[in-house]
Amino acid sequence: MSAGDQTSFLTEILEDMRFTSHVRGLPNCNQCGSCTSVCPAARFSGERYNPRLIVKRVLEEDRSVIQDPVIWECFYCYSCHMRCPQQVSPCTLIQVLRELAILGRHADGQMAGFLDYAECFWEFAIGSTPNQFFADVADEWGPRWRQMRREMDGIREGLGLMAAIPPDEAIDQCQHIMRETGFLERLEILRDAHRRKQRGEL
Amino acid sequence: MRQEKAVPTEGIYIFKSCQISAEYPGVESSTLYAFDKLGVKYFNDPMQCCCSGMGYYSDLFSYLTVVGLAARNCALAVRSNHPNIAVFCSTCYAVNKKCTEILRENRAVYDRVNEILAGIGLHYGNELDVRAHHFSTVEILWKLRKAIRELAVVDLGGLTVAAHPACHYCKVFYEDVLTDPAFPTIQDEIAEELGARSIRRFQEKLLTCGAGFRQRFTNKAVSLAITNAKLAELQKAGVEVLLHMCPNCHVQYDRYQPLLSQAVRITYTMVHLHIQQLVALALGAHPYNVVGLQTHSVPVEPLLRKLGIEVPKEELTCKSSS
C-alpha cells in the first residue's frame, strides 16, 4: 500500500485484502458506537482508546491517525467486529492502520521489542516469546514455569509428541514463502527499529 | 446460531499450535488420546508449520505472508487426503479461515500465492472438492459428546465449571460458531454431558482474556485488569474449573492467576483446563503422561483428588514440584 495523496485514504485502506466480503461496511459506518460499547480496551482504559473515533477519523480522511499511539491499544479481540451492525470491523481497520504505520516508519518504538519473534519465525518457522520480554515473563510466571520450560523437550517426549520445530525441509519451504511475500523486507524494518532502540533513539 | 454446521470426523488433518507446543503440550496429547478412544482417524503431519497468527497479531507479518503459509498447510492437508483441518488453537482457527476466504474472493492473491507455491511443488485449490476446511478440535468433541459420555470412566458430578469462549473462535467468524455466538456453550455442553454443572451465563462471559497479543507485554496494567475481571466474577460464583479452547487465553489465566491473587488479595482457587484435557481425564487418561498437567501454573492436583483420580506420586515429585 502506498501513501500517495492521489488516492483517498479510505479507498487506499479498502483495497487491502483483509477487507473481504463480510467486512466491507467501513464507508457505511453511522457512528452508532456499538464498537466502543463492547470494547474491553475502551472500558479498561477510561475510553482513552475509542474505536468509533478511529473509524471517524479514517472516514474524515485524517491520515494522521496512523501516527497516533492510540491505535496500538486494540486487543484484536473482535468484539467490535462481531457487534457492528454495519460490518465495519474496526478491529480489521486497526490491523491495516498499524501496518501503514510500520511501513511509514511511524511505529519503530512499537516494533523494536518484537524482533526476536520474527527472527525465530524466520529460522524455525515457529514463533516464541520475544527475548526482549522474556525476563519479565519469567519473573511473573515464577520458578515452576522456568523449570517446566527447561524440561519441555523431555515432557513432550513423555507425552509421545513429535518435535515442536518442523523438519528442515518444512522450514525451507516456509522460508521460500516468506522470502517471496516480502517478509525479509519487514524483518529489516524490525532489525533497524531494534538497532535504533539499542542506540537510545526510541 | 448455526447448530446445523457440519463437523467432520473423518479425513482429519491435525493442526499443531505453537503456544500449545510451548506451554500446554498436554492439550495436544489429550486430544489425540480422545480421538483414538472415539475412533476418529487423523493424520499428524510433521511438515505442517505454524499459522504465524501470534506474529501477525503482534503486527510482524504482512497478510500475504500469512496467506502463503496457510495455503501451504492447506495444500499439504489436501495432498494427504485429509482436507478437514482440525486446530487446537482459536487463533489458528480464525487466521486460517480468513486466509481461505481471501483465497476464494481475491483472484490476484490466489494467483500470486499459487505462483509462490509452485516453487515448492505445491498448489492451493479453491474448488469445493479439493478445498481444505478448518474446524476446532473442540467442535469434533462436541459432535461426539454422547459417545464421550458412553466411554467416560470418571464422573464429573459435583464439579462446577464455566467456559471462557475464545474470542477468535466465537467473534471472528461468528456465523460459523456451534451453539449461540452471543453466549457460546460448546464447552459447557461437553462438560455437562460428563456430569459437571456449568455456569452457562455470566456477565463477563464474552470479555476477552486480556492477552491481546502484544498487549500482554506492552500494556500490562490494562491487560491484567481485564484478566482479573473474569476471575473475580467466577471466584464469587464458586467455579472450580475454567474451561478453555485457546492456549493464548489458557496462558493468560493460568500463568497470571497466582500473580493476580497476590495483587488483588483474593485467593483465586479455580484451575484452568482446555476442554480437551477435561475430556481426556474423564476418559481415564493419565494426568501427567497424557494430560500434561505438570506444565500448569495453578496446581491441578486438588481437582484430581476431588474427582477420585489417583495422583501419581513419583510424577508429582519429579515433574510438578515448584
Interface residues (C-beta under 8 A of the other chain):
Chain A: D16 M17 R18 T20 S21 H22 P40 A41 F44 S45 W72 E73 C74 F75 Y76 C77 Y78 S79 H81 M82 Q95 R98 E99 I102 A107 Q110 M111 G113 F114 Y117 A118 F121 A125 I126 G127 S128 T129 P130 F133 D136 V137 E140 W141 G142 P143 R144 W145 Q147 M148 E151 M152 I155 R156 G158 L159 G160 L161 M162 A163 A164 P166 P167 E169 A170 I171 D172 Q173 C174 H176 I177 M178 E180 T181 G182 F183 R186 L190
Chain B: K16 C18 S21 A22 P25 G26 E28 S29 N44 P46 M47 Q48 C49 C50 S52 M54 G55 Y57 S58 D59 L60 F61 S62 Y63 L64 T65 V67 G68 L69 R72 A94 K98 E101 I102 E105 N106 V109 I116 L117 G119 I120 L122 C167 H168 C170 K171 V172 Y174 P181 L206 L207 T208 G210 A211 G212 F213 R214 Q215 F217 T218 N219 V222 S223 A225 I226 A229 R255 Y256 P258 L259 Y288 N289 V290 G292 Q294 T295 S297 K319 S321 S322
